[in-house]
Amino acid sequence: MNDFSFLISALTPVNVLLALAGVIAGTIIGSLPGLTATMAIAVLVPFTFVMPSASALITLGAIYTGAIYGGAYAAILLNTPGTPSSIATTFDGFPMAKNGNGDLAMTLACLSSVIGGLVGAFCLMLLAPPLAAVALRFGPIEYFWLAIFGLTLIASLDEGSTVKGLIGGCIGMLLAMVGVAEVGGDIRYVGEVHALLGGIDVIAALIGIYCIPVIIDLAANATPHLKIPDKVRGYRLVEAVGYLKRGKVNVFRSALIGTGVGILPGAGGSIAGLVSYSEAKRVSPRRDNFGKGEPDGVIATEAANNATVGGGLIPTLVLGIPGTPPDAIILGALLVQGIRTGPTLFSDQSAIVYTFIWGLILATLIMLPVGLIIGRYAFKTIISIPKTLLVPAVAFLTILGSYAINNNSYEVQQMVVLGCIAWGLARVGFTASPIVLGIILGPIAEHGFVQGYLIGGAKGSIAAQFFGRPISLGIIAFIILGLLYPIIIKRRAKRLAPHSH
């Protein structure tokens, strides 16, 4: 590992060009609603089969890291997460854009993504084997409680509507149960619609629930959706670096949370962004400003979701268990290249693995200039497009994105119906994020619960199975804290209110 020949291998002109091309392609694809990091890698993976192993992996890693970052563009400028990882970016990114600080939000997202990506990649290089051993200790029960933890976080982020947040999460979980159960094979909530047997597609739901209400609101309101600045202020790098310096603890804490969540197979960037956002809000002296355009909210989410790239590759490379869906495609590409993953990979194939990790670090650094330039262009374009062009363009992208999932028009119908329902729910105070998180986390919670229940039943003690494991008890404690924290804060504020006069 002290041998810098791996770094030299990663810095060959071909690998640098491939990393640059991968970051650009990933960023553009990730910024389009519905075209996720998974889709970006899946579409472009066949081109890597003819490349040398290390170059192929560097290209895929660059596409992956670029796509995760690219999701921030639509989240900030259109209130629509380009990828599921950017859900929490909408909480403060779009309010910042509405306040005339969209350019600052874009720069903060880029800088935070680069720092988070670097932390994740260095953790992959230095800590892969021991961290993978920790991930192995997570069984179905721990995943069940982790999914519940994710739902309670989203519910308690808005202190004014904890109950509505929980109800929204439950609506999402009910939607996730539509179709044939993976454990047991029961058919649920399908009625006479046979197309629902496959369940509701997560990406179609994400596009519909976030995009359709935005399209309806854009069309219904004549005023511009973003305030056009009086004067062009450039990248606002000095301001952005100032925020990052003041919030350096937030950046690195969020990056470590993202790496840790990424290690857990199936958890992914949406949970990482949510946990880090919740933690940033909990400890911030400006917690009341979160959700209204607080830069720390954007920093926390973007640092965390890019850190999951390196974190997710830890179980992929060390255990052969993909941490996220894009990792599953990278694992497939490894097998095509004849590389066997497992604990011996770092010794037997060290040249390929460490060249790839240095290439991932290189791609993350390349993302800084590329992200700033594309972000600036995207910002200037979107704020200057008249609504008569913007609404049809966003509508076309939503239809294209949902059709591209499986080349199936049924996903488009699903997307439109769910979007109209979400718009109706928004009228009565239900936000989109708890519903989408319920759809994402529902299957994880269900699989964990059913498997845990069956194991507990076989052992003769279901309660001990769910409440007798150390890691589970730790997560349950965080769940209780997450639910009680808003109530404690409110009571404390009420108690201090009379003394403030």
C-alpha positions in Angstrom: 0.0 0.0 0.0 3.0 2.3 0.4 3.8 1.6 -3.3 2.9 4.7 -5.3 3.2 2.7 -8.5 -0.6 2.2 -8.2 -1.1 6.0 -8.3 1.2 6.3 -11.3 -0.9 3.6 -13.1 -4.0 5.5 -12.3 -2.5 8.7 -13.7 -1.8 7.4 -17.2 -3.3 9.7 -19.9 -5.9 7.1 -21.0 -7.1 6.6 -17.4 -7.3 10.4 -16.8 -9.3 10.8 -20.0 -11.6 7.9 -19.1 -12.1 9.4 -15.5 -13.0 12.8 -17.0 -15.4 11.3 -19.6 -17.0 9.2 -16.9 -17.5 12.1 -14.5 -19.0 14.3 -17.3 -21.4 11.5 -18.5 -22.4 10.6 -14.9 -23.0 14.2 -13.9 -25.2 14.9 -16.9 -27.2 11.6 -16.6 -27.6 12.0 -12.8 -28.9 15.5 -13.2 -31.9 14.3 -15.4 -34.9 13.3 -13.2 -35.3 9.5 -13.3 -32.0 8.7 -14.9 -30.2 7.3 -11.9 -26.6 6.4 -11.1 -27.7 2.7 -11.5 -29.1 3.4 -15.0 -26.0 5.5 -16.0 -23.6 2.6 -15.1 -25.9 -0.1 -16.6 -26.2 1.8 -19.9 -22.4 2.4 -20.2 -21.0 -0.8 -18.7 -20.8 -2.8 -22.0 -18.3 -0.2 -23.3 -15.9 -1.2 -20.5 -15.7 -4.9 -21.4 -13.0 -4.3 -24.0 -10.9 -2.2 -21.7 -8.1 -3.4 -19.3 -9.5 -4.3 -15.9 -8.3 -1.2 -14.0 -9.4 1.2 -16.7 -12.8 -0.3 -16.9 -13.3 0.0 -13.1 -12.0 3.6 -13.1 -14.5 4.5 -15.8 -17.4 2.9 -13.9 -16.3 4.5 -10.6 -16.2 7.9 -12.3 -19.7 7.5 -13.8 -21.0 6.4 -10.4 -19.5 9.3 -8.4 -20.5 11.9 -11.1 -24.1 10.6 -11.2 -24.5 10.8 -7.4 -23.4 14.4 -7.5 -25.4 15.2 -10.6 -28.6 14.5 -8.7 -28.1 17.7 -6.8 -28.8 19.9 -9.8 -32.5 19.0 -10.2 -32.9 18.9 -6.4 -31.7 22.5 -6.0 -33.1 24.1 -9.2 -36.4 22.1 -9.7 -37.1 20.7 -6.2 -36.9 17.3 -7.9 -34.1 14.9 -6.8 -32.2 13.7 -9.9 -31.3 10.5 -8.0 -32.8 9.0 -4.8 -29.6 10.0 -3.0 -30.5 13.7 -3.5 -33.9 13.5 -1.7 -32.6 15.4 1.4 -30.9 18.0 -0.8 -34.3 19.3 -1.8 -35.0 20.3 1.8 -32.7 23.3 1.8 -31.3 23.3 -1.7 -34.5 24.5 -3.4 -35.3 27.1 -0.7 -31.8 28.5 -1.2 -32.5 28.7 -4.9 -35.9 30.4 -4.2 -34.1 32.9 -2.0 -31.8 33.8 -4.8 -28.8 31.7 -3.6 -29.1 28.8 -6.1 -25.6 29.5 -7.4 -24.2 29.3 -3.9 -26.1 26.1 -3.2 -24.7 24.5 -6.5 -21.1 25.4 -5.4 -21.6 24.1 -1.9 -23.1 20.8 -3.3 -20.0 20.4 -5.5 -17.4 21.1 -2.8 -19.2 18.9 -0.3 -19.5 16.1 -2.8 -15.8 16.2 -3.5 -14.9 16.1 0.2 -17.4 13.3 0.9 -16.2 11.3 -2.1 -12.6 11.7 -1.0 -13.4 10.6 2.6 -15.3 7.5 1.3 -12.5 6.6 -1.1 -9.7 6.9 1.5 -11.8 4.8 3.9 -12.1 2.2 1.2 -8.3 2.2 0.7 -7.4 2.1 4.4 -10.2 0.4 6.3 -11.9 -2.0 3.8 -11.3 -5.4 5.5 -12.1 -4.4 9.2 -15.2 -2.4 8.1 -16.5 -5.2 6.0 -16.3 -7.5 9.0 -18.6 -5.1 10.9 -21.1 -5.1 8.0 -21.3 -8.9 8.3 -22.7 -8.6 11.8 -25.9 -7.0 10.4 -28.6 -9.6 10.0 -32.3 -9.3 9.0 -33.3 -7.9 12.4 -30.7 -5.1 12.2 -31.9 -4.2 8.7 -35.5 -4.1 9.9 -34.7 -1.7 12.7 -32.4 0.3 10.4 -35.3 0.8 8.0 -37.6 1.9 10.8 -34.9 4.3 12.0 -34.8 5.9 8.5 -38.6 6.3 8.6 -38.6 7.9 12.1 -35.9 10.3 11.0 -37.8 11.6 8.0 -40.9 11.9 10.2 -39.2 13.9 12.9 -37.3 16.3 10.7 -40.2 18.7 10.4 -41.0 19.3 14.1 -44.4 20.8 13.2 -45.8 17.7 11.6 -44.2 14.6 13.1 -47.5 12.7 12.9 -48.1 13.6 9.3 -44.5 12.5 8.5 -45.1 9.1 10.2 -48.4 8.7 8.3 -46.6 9.6 5.0 -44.0 7.0 5.8 -46.7 4.4 6.4 -48.4 5.3 3.1 -45.1 4.7 1.3 -44.7 1.4 3.1 -48.2 0.3 2.0 -47.3 1.2 -1.6 -44.1 -0.9 -1.3 -46.2 -3.9 -0.3 -48.2 -3.9 -3.6 -47.5 -7.0 -5.7 -46.1 -10.4 -5.0 -44.4 -10.7 -1.6 -40.7 -11.8 -2.1 -40.9 -13.8 1.2 -43.9 -16.1 1.0 -45.2 -15.2 -2.5 -48.5 -13.7 -1.3 -50.3 -11.5 -3.7 -51.3 -8.1 -2.1 -53.3 -5.0 -3.1 -53.4 -6.0 -6.8 -57.1 -6.3 -7.5 -57.8 -7.0 -11.1 -54.7 -5.1 -12.3 -52.2 -7.8 -13.3 -49.5 -5.3 -14.2 -49.3 -4.5 -10.4 -48.0 -8.1 -9.7 -44.4 -6.8 -10.1 -45.1 -4.1 -7.5 -44.6 -0.3 -7.8 -41.2 0.6 -9.3 -39.2 2.8 -6.9 -37.8 5.1 -9.7 -41.3 5.5 -11.3 -42.6 6.4 -7.9 -39.7 8.8 -7.2 -40.2 10.6 -10.5 -44.0 10.8 -10.1 -44.2 11.9 -6.5 -41.5 14.6 -6.9 -41.9 15.7 -10.5 -45.6 15.8 -11.2 -46.5 18.2 -8.3 -43.6 20.4 -9.5 -45.0 20.4 -13.1 -48.5 21.2 -11.9 -47.3 24.0 -9.6 -45.1 25.4 -12.4 -48.0 25.4 -14.9 -50.5 26.8 -12.4 -48.4 29.8 -11.2 -47.5 32.5 -13.7 -44.5 34.0 -11.7 -41.0 32.7 -12.4 -40.1 29.6 -10.3 -36.7 31.0 -9.3 -35.6 34.6 -8.6 -33.2 35.8 -11.3 -30.3 37.6 -9.6 -29.8 41.3 -10.3 -26.2 40.7 -11.2 -24.2 37.6 -12.1 -22.2 36.6 -9.0 -20.0 33.8 -10.6 -19.3 30.7 -8.7 -19.4 32.3 -5.2 -16.4 30.1 -4.3 -15.1 32.4 -1.5 -18.5 32.4 0.2 -18.9 28.6 -0.2 -15.4 27.9 1.2 -16.3 30.2 4.1 -19.4 28.1 4.9 -17.4 24.9 4.6 -14.7 26.2 7.0 -17.3 27.2 9.6 -19.0 23.8 9.1 -16.0 21.6 8.8 -17.2 19.3 11.6 -20.5 19.0 9.8 -18.7 18.1 6.5 -16.5 15.4 8.0 -19.2 14.0 10.3 -21.6 13.7 7.3 -18.9 12.1 5.1 -18.2 9.5 7.9 -21.9 8.8 8.3 -22.2 8.3 4.5 -19.3 5.9 4.5 -20.8 3.9 7.4 -24.2 3.7 5.9 -22.7 2.8 2.5 -21.0 -0.2 4.0 -24.4 -1.7 4.9 -25.6 -3.6 1.9 -28.8 -2.1 0.5 -28.9 1.0 2.6 -27.6 3.5 0.0 -27.3 7.3 -0.4 -31.0 8.2 0.4 -30.6 6.9 4.0 -27.1 8.3 4.3 -28.3 11.8 3.2 -31.3 11.6 5.6 -29.3 10.5 8.7 -26.5 13.1 8.1 -29.1 15.9 7.5 -31.0 14.9 10.7 -27.8 14.9 12.7 -26.7 18.3 11.2 -30.0 19.8 12.2 -30.0 18.2 15.7 -26.6 19.8 16.7 -26.9 23.1 14.7 -27.5 26.4 16.6 -29.5 27.4 13.5 -31.8 24.4 13.5 -34.9 26.6 13.1 -33.5 27.7 9.7 -33.3 24.1 8.3 -35.9 23.6 5.6 -35.8 27.3 4.8 -32.5 27.5 2.9 -29.8 26.5 5.4 -26.5 25.9 3.7 -25.5 23.3 6.3 -28.4 21.2 5.2 -27.0 21.0 1.6 -23.5 20.4 2.9 -24.5 17.5 5.1 -26.6 15.7 2.4 -24.1 16.1 -0.4 -21.0 15.1 1.7 -22.9 12.0 2.9 -24.3 10.7 -0.4 -21.0 10.9 -2.2 -19.2 9.2 0.6 -21.5 6.2 0.1 -19.6 5.5 -3.2 -16.5 4.5 -1.4 -18.4 3.0 1.5 -20.6 0.8 -0.7 -17.5 -0.5 -2.5 -16.1 -1.9 0.8 -18.5 -4.9 1.1 -18.5 -5.2 -2.7 -14.8 -5.8 -3.0 -14.1 -7.5 0.3 -17.2 -9.7 0.6 -18.7 -9.8 -2.9 -21.9 -8.3 -1.4 -22.9 -5.1 -3.3 -23.6 -2.2 -1.0 -25.9 -0.3 -3.4 -27.5 -1.2 -6.8 -24.7 0.5 -8.8 -22.2 -1.6 -6.8 -24.1 -4.7 -8.1 -23.4 -3.7 -11.7 -19.7 -2.9 -10.9 -19.5 -6.4 -9.2 -20.9 -7.9 -12.5 -18.2 -6.0 -14.5 -15.5 -7.4 -12.1 -16.7 -10.9 -12.8 -16.7 -10.3 -16.6 -13.1 -9.1 -16.2 -12.3 -12.4 -14.4 -11.7 -10.8 -11.0 -13.0 -12.7 -8.0 -14.0 -10.6 -5.1 -13.4 -11.7 -1.5 -11.0 -11.2 1.4 -8.0 -12.2 -0.7 -8.7 -9.7 -3.4 -6.6 -7.0 -1.8 -3.5 -9.3 -1.8 -4.1 -11.4 -4.9 -5.2 -8.6 -7.3 -3.7 -5.6 -5.4 -2.5 -3.9 -8.6 -6.0 -3.7 -10.1 -7.7 -2.9 -6.9 -5.4 -0.1 -5.7 -5.2 1.4 -9.2 -9.0 1.5 -9.2 -9.1 3.2 -5.8 -6.6 5.8 -6.8 -8.6 6.3 -10.0 -11.7 6.8 -7.9 -9.9 9.5 -5.9 -8.7 11.1 -9.2 -12.3 11.0 -10.6 -13.5 12.7 -7.4 -10.9 15.5 -7.8 -11.9 15.9 -11.4 -15.5 16.4 -10.3 -14.5 19.7 -8.7 -13.8 21.7 -12.0 -16.3 19.7 -14.0 -19.1 20.1 -11.4 -18.5 23.8 -11.0 -18.6 24.5 -14.7 -21.6 22.2 -15.5 -23.4 23.5 -12.4 -22.9 27.2 -13.4 -24.1 26.4 -16.9 -27.2 24.5 -15.6 -28.0 27.3 -13.1 -27.8 30.0 -15.8 -29.9 27.9 -18.2 -32.7 26.9 -15.9 -33.3 30.3 -14.3 -33.4 31.9 -17.7 -35.7 29.4 -19.4 -39.3 30.7 -19.7 -42.0 28.6 -18.1 -43.6 27.9 -21.5 -40.5 25.9 -22.4 -39.5 24.7 -18.9 -42.8 22.9 -18.1 -42.9 20.8 -21.3 -39.2 20.0 -21.0 -39.5 18.7 -17.4 -42.7 16.8 -18.3 -40.9 15.2 -21.3 -37.9 14.2 -19.1 -40.2 12.6 -16.5 -42.0 10.6 -19.2 -38.7 9.6 -20.8 -37.1 8.7 -17.4 -40.0 6.6 -16.2 -40.3 4.8 -19.6 -36.6 4.1 -19.8 -36.7 2.0 -16.5 -38.0 -1.1 -18.3 -39.0 0.3 -21.7 -42.6 -0.2 -20.4 -45.4 2.4 -20.8 -47.0 1.0 -17.6 -44.3 2.6 -15.5 -45.3 6.0 -17.1 -49.0 5.4 -16.0 -47.8 4.5 -12.5 -45.7 7.6 -12.4 -48.5 9.9 -13.4 -51.1 8.4 -11.0 -48.7 8.5 -8.0 -47.7 12.0 -8.9 -51.4 13.2 -8.9 -52.0 11.5 -5.6 -48.8 13.2 -4.2 -50.0 16.6 -5.4 -53.4 16.0 -3.7 -51.7 14.9 -0.4 -49.4 18.0 -0.6 -52.5 20.2 -0.5 -53.4 18.8 2.9 -49.8 19.0 4.4 -48.2 15.7 3.5 -44.7 16.2 2.1 -43.2 13.9 -0.6 -40.1 12.7 1.2 -41.7 10.5 3.9 -43.8 8.7 1.2 -40.8 8.1 -1.1 -38.6 6.9 1.9 -41.5 4.6 2.8 -41.4 3.0 -0.7 -37.6 2.7 -0.6 -37.3 1.4 3.0 -40.5 -0.7 3.0 -39.0 -3.8 1.3 -35.9 -3.6 3.5 -38.2 -3.5 6.6 -40.5 -6.2 5.4 -37.7 -8.7 4.5 -36.0 -8.1 7.8 -39.2 -8.5 9.8 -40.5 -11.6 8.1 -37.1 -13.3 8.1 -36.5 -12.3 11.8 -40.0 -13.5 12.7 -39.4 -16.9 11.1 -36.0 -17.3 12.7 -37.4 -16.2 16.1 -40.3 -18.7 15.7 -37.9 -21.5 14.9 -35.8 -20.7 18.0 -38.9 -20.4 20.2 -38.5 -16.7 21.2 -39.5 -14.0 18.7 -39.2 -11.2 21.3 -35.5 -12.2 22.1 -34.8 -12.2 18.4 -36.0 -8.6 17.9 -35.0 -7.1 21.2 -32.1 -9.2 22.4 -29.3 -8.4 20.0 -26.8 -5.7 20.9 -26.8 -3.8 17.6 -30.6 -3.9 17.4 -30.9 -2.4 20.9 -28.5 0.4 19.8 -30.6 1.2 16.8 -33.8 1.0 18.9 -32.3 3.6 21.3 -31.7 5.9 18.3 -35.2 5.4 17.1 -36.7 6.4 20.5 -34.3 9.4 20.6 -35.3 10.4 17.0 -39.0 10.4 17.9 -38.7 12.1 21.3 -36.1 14.8 20.3 -38.6 17.2 18.6 -40.9 16.9 21.6 -38.0 17.6 24.1 -36.9 20.6 22.0 -40.4 22.1 21.9 -40.9 21.7 25.7 -37.5 23.2 26.4 -38.3 26.2 24.1 -41.6 26.7 26.0 -39.9 26.5 29.4 -37.2 29.0 28.4 -39.7 31.4 26.7 -40.9 33.2 29.8 -37.3 33.8 31.0 -36.3 35.4 27.7 -38.4 38.6 28.4 
